Amino acid sequence: RPPPRVIDALELGDAPDCLLAERLRWHQGEPFSLTSIWIPGRFASLVSREQLDDAPVVTLLERGGQHASSADQI
C-alpha cells in the first residue's frame, strides 16, 4: 500500500492499487542511488522486472501508449 502522499499525488482515491519499482544503481562497486517509483495498478502490466533492468520506467510506459505529462522528484 502506498503512503498517503503517493495516493494523493496519483489521485488513487479509495483503490490505491500500485506497483512499487525500486532500482539500486551502482558506481565503481559502490551503491550510488536508490530510485522508488510508484506505478498505478492500471499501468502495472506495461512494466516487467526484466524490462526494468534495461529501460527507464517512463520509456516502458511510453511503449505501452502512456505518456507522462509531469513528474515530481524528491
PyMOL commands that set and color helices and strands:
alter all, ss='L'
color gray80, all
select helices_A, chain A and resi 4-9+41-46+49-52+57-63
alter helices_A, ss='H'
color red, helices_A
select strands_A, chain A and resi 18-27+30-40
alter strands_A, ss='S'
color yellow, strands_A
deselect
rebuild
show_as cartoon
